Amino acid sequence: MTILAFDTATSFGAVCGLAEGRRVRAGRAGDVLLAIDELVDDPRALEGIVVGRGPGSFTSIRIGLAVARSLAFALELPVAGASTLDAFEGGMPVLDAKRGEVFSAGPRVCKPEELDVAGQTLVGDGAVRYRALFEAAGAIVPTDDDPSHVPEPRLLIERAGPFGAAALVEPLYVREPDARPPA
């Protein structure tokens, strides 16, 4: 089955891949369509889409879901979602949640110093951002350029929920959005 997977929830931008292992990265979540275009020769050959649902940047998650829904509608494809946290291997994923916080397994959001990390290997953009704090607490953080810090599309495919209508894939928000309607 030819599956396209992508995630836009982390500060690493857009990461796209096909089930057979080919992958492409774009520097911004908004460039996910450029990355997909570079990766996919014939969109009609696709049989499904897997999208990272977050947690992560509210806007970036919405970009990923909107692209998945648009492609699914245009190409009449089923969609499945997976947690962005499931797209990492080689350690405990810690994602930068901004505002001095991180997303981690649960999923939950907390201050980086609240995580019990002694003796653990940490991966993800949050592990990179708070490297000094985590290493002082006894964690191991691979070098900044280690690929284990970037979401892996193959893992999104392996860990995705069931395929179905794109509208059924919901974002995984761990906290309330910053934007609020006027009172």
Secondary structure, DSSP 8 states (H G I E B T S, - for coil): --EEEEE--STT-EEEEETTS-EEEESSGGGHHHHHHHH-S-GGG--EEEEE--SS-HHHHHHHHHHHHHHHHHHT--EEEE-GGGG--SSEE-EEEETTEEEETTTEEE-GGGS--TT-BEESHHHHHTHHHHHHTT-B---TT-GGGS--HHHHHHH----B-GGG-----SS--S-----
